[in-house]
Amino acid sequence: MKKILIIEDEAKVAKLIQKGLLENQFDVELAYDGVIGSRLASSGSFHAIILDVNLPGANGYDVARKIRETNSNVPILMLTAMGTIEDKISGFESGADDYLLKPFEFRELLARLNVLIKRSEGSSHKKLLTVADLELDLETKMVKRANKRIDLTAKEYALLEYLIRNRGKVISRIDIAEKVWDLNFDTGTNVIDVYVNFLRKKIDKDASKKLIHTVIGMGYTLREPDED
C-alpha cells in the first residue's frame, strides 16, 4: 500500500483529500503545520508528499527545501491558491515536482499523484549515490566499496546516506542527530561519534583513500582527499 503524507493546515481540505486517497487504497498521514510536517517527512518513509504553501510554523517552500536536504527522491505535489509564474517558480526551485492550484478537482490531484509515484518508482532502481569507489544503492539498500559488499545496520546506512547526500559539506553533530536520529541533541552523549567510528571502520579501514573525515570542533564530512 502506497503511503502519502498530507501537509495542509485547512482541516476540511486535508480531510477531503485523505478520504479520497483512502478510498483509492492509499495509506495516509496528516500534518496541519509546517514544523510537524517536516518532522514527519524526515522520520517516515512516504511514496509521495502533498504539501500546501501557506502553512503555520514553516511555509511550504521552506518545508520542501528541508525535505530535499535528506531526500531527493520522494515526489512533492505542492498545493496553493497562488498561481503566478513567480509562485510556481518558487515552488519548483524549493524542490516541488508538480504544482496544483486551489480549488482543484480530486480526480486531477489523484492523476497527478499517480504519475509522480510511477515516475519515481520507475527511476529509483537506477539511482546510485557514489563517491570515489563507494556506492550506495537507494533501492536495494546495498553498499559497496571497490565492488566489495559492506554490511551496515539500519542506522549506519541512514548515517552514510546523509553524509553522501551532503558530500563535501561539514555536518555538525547536531545536524546528524536531528536528521538521522530525529532527536534533540544531548551534549552529554557521544552516540554520534560512536556511530561515525563504526561507519569509518567499515567504509575506510581497508581503503587507501579515506572518505570520512573529522573537522575538529565542527563535525564530520564525507569527501575524497583531493576535494580539500
C-alpha positions in Angstrom: 0.0 0.0 0.0 1.4 3.4 -1.0 1.9 5.8 1.9 1.1 9.5 1.4 1.9 12.4 3.7 -0.5 15.4 3.5 0.8 18.7 5.0 -2.2 21.0 4.9 -3.5 23.4 7.6 -7.1 23.7 6.3 -8.6 20.7 8.1 -11.6 20.5 5.7 -9.3 20.3 2.6 -6.9 17.8 4.3 -9.8 15.5 5.4 -11.3 15.6 1.9 -8.0 14.6 0.3 -7.4 12.0 3.0 -10.9 10.5 2.4 -10.4 10.3 -1.4 -6.9 8.7 -1.0 -8.1 6.1 1.5 -10.9 5.2 -0.9 -8.2 4.6 -3.5 -6.2 2.3 -1.3 -3.6 4.7 -0.1 -2.3 4.9 3.5 -2.4 8.5 4.7 -0.8 10.6 7.4 -1.8 14.2 8.1 0.1 17.2 9.4 -1.5 20.6 10.0 1.6 22.8 10.2 5.0 23.0 8.5 7.1 22.1 11.5 5.2 18.8 12.3 5.0 18.1 8.5 8.7 18.5 8.1 9.4 16.3 11.1 7.1 13.5 9.8 8.6 13.8 6.3 12.2 13.2 7.7 11.2 10.4 10.0 8.9 8.4 7.8 9.0 6.6 4.5 6.5 8.0 2.1 5.8 7.4 -1.6 4.7 11.0 -2.1 4.0 14.2 -0.2 1.1 16.6 -0.8 2.3 20.0 0.5 0.4 23.2 1.0 2.3 26.5 0.6 0.6 28.7 3.3 1.3 26.8 6.5 1.8 27.9 10.1 5.2 27.2 11.6 7.1 27.0 8.3 5.8 27.7 4.8 5.6 25.1 2.1 8.7 26.4 0.3 10.8 26.0 3.5 9.4 22.6 4.2 10.2 21.4 0.7 13.8 22.6 1.0 14.1 20.9 4.3 12.8 17.6 2.8 15.3 17.9 -0.1 18.2 18.1 2.4 17.8 14.5 3.2 15.5 13.0 0.5 15.9 13.9 -3.2 13.6 11.2 -4.4 10.2 11.5 -2.7 7.7 13.2 -5.1 6.3 16.5 -3.7 3.0 17.8 -5.1 2.5 21.4 -4.0 -0.9 22.9 -3.4 -1.6 26.6 -3.4 -4.1 29.3 -4.2 -1.2 31.4 -5.5 -0.9 30.8 -9.2 1.5 33.4 -10.7 4.6 32.3 -12.6 6.8 33.6 -9.8 4.9 31.5 -7.3 5.3 28.4 -9.5 9.0 29.0 -10.0 9.5 29.4 -6.2 7.7 26.1 -5.7 9.8 24.2 -8.3 13.1 25.8 -7.1 12.3 24.8 -3.5 12.0 21.1 -4.6 8.4 20.5 -5.7 7.9 18.1 -8.6 4.4 19.4 -9.5 2.1 22.3 -8.7 -1.7 22.2 -8.4 -3.8 25.3 -7.9 -6.7 25.5 -5.4 -9.6 24.9 -5.9 -9.0 21.6 -7.7 -10.8 18.5 -8.6 -9.8 15.5 -6.6 -9.6 13.4 -9.8 -6.9 15.7 -11.1 -4.9 15.5 -7.8 -5.1 11.7 -7.9 -4.0 11.6 -11.5 -1.0 13.9 -10.9 -0.1 11.9 -7.7 -0.2 8.6 -9.6 2.1 10.0 -12.3 4.6 11.3 -9.8 4.7 8.0 -7.9 5.0 5.9 -11.1 7.8 8.2 -12.4 9.6 7.9 -9.0 9.4 4.2 -8.8 10.5 3.8 -12.5 13.7 5.7 -11.9 14.5 4.5 -8.4 16.2 1.3 -9.5 18.7 3.3 -11.4 19.6 5.6 -8.5 23.0 5.2 -7.1 24.8 7.5 -4.8 28.6 7.3 -5.4 31.7 8.9 -4.0 35.0 7.6 -5.4 34.6 3.7 -5.3 31.9 3.9 -2.7 28.4 3.0 -3.9 25.1 3.2 -2.1 22.0 1.7 -3.9 18.9 3.5 -2.8 16.6 0.7 -3.9 18.4 -2.4 -2.6 20.0 -0.6 0.3 23.2 -2.3 -0.7 26.6 -0.6 0.0 29.8 -1.4 -1.8 33.4 -0.2 -1.6 35.6 -1.2 -4.5 32.9 -3.6 -5.6 33.0 -5.4 -2.2 29.7 -5.5 -0.3 29.6 -3.8 3.1 27.0 -4.8 5.6 25.6 -1.9 7.6 22.9 -1.6 10.3 19.9 0.5 9.5 21.2 3.4 11.5 24.7 3.1 9.9 23.1 3.1 6.5 21.0 6.2 7.3 24.1 8.0 8.5 26.1 7.1 5.4 23.3 8.2 3.1 23.0 11.5 4.9 26.8 12.1 4.6 26.9 11.2 0.9 23.9 13.4 0.1 25.8 16.2 1.8 29.1 15.3 0.2 31.8 17.9 0.8 29.8 19.8 3.5 30.8 19.9 7.1 27.9 18.3 9.0 27.6 19.2 12.7 26.7 16.6 15.4 23.5 18.5 16.0 22.5 18.2 12.3 23.3 14.5 12.3 21.3 14.0 15.5 18.2 15.8 14.1 18.3 14.3 10.6 19.4 10.7 11.3 18.2 10.2 14.9 15.4 12.7 14.8 16.1 13.8 18.4 17.2 16.8 20.3 20.9 16.8 20.7 22.2 15.8 24.1 25.6 17.3 24.6 26.3 14.7 27.2 26.2 11.8 24.8 28.8 10.6 22.3 26.4 8.4 20.3 27.1 10.4 17.1 30.9 9.9 17.4 30.4 6.2 18.2 28.4 5.6 15.1 30.7 7.6 12.9 33.6 5.4 14.1 31.5 2.3 13.4 30.9 3.5 9.9 34.5 4.6 9.4 35.8 1.2 10.3 33.5 -0.5 7.8 34.0 2.1 5.0 37.6 3.3 5.3 39.5 0.7 7.3 40.9 -1.3 4.3 40.9 1.6 1.8 43.8 3.7 0.7 41.6 6.7 0.2 39.8 7.7 3.4 36.4 9.3 2.8 35.0 10.1 6.2 36.9 13.0 7.8 36.6 14.7 11.2 36.7 18.5 11.2 37.8 19.3 14.7 35.3 21.4 16.7 32.8 21.4 13.8 31.7 17.9 12.9 32.2 15.5 10.0 32.4 15.5 6.3 32.5 12.8 3.6 34.7 13.6 0.6 37.6 12.4 -1.4 41.0 13.6 -0.1 41.7 15.6 -3.2 38.5 17.6 -2.7 40.2 19.7 0.1 
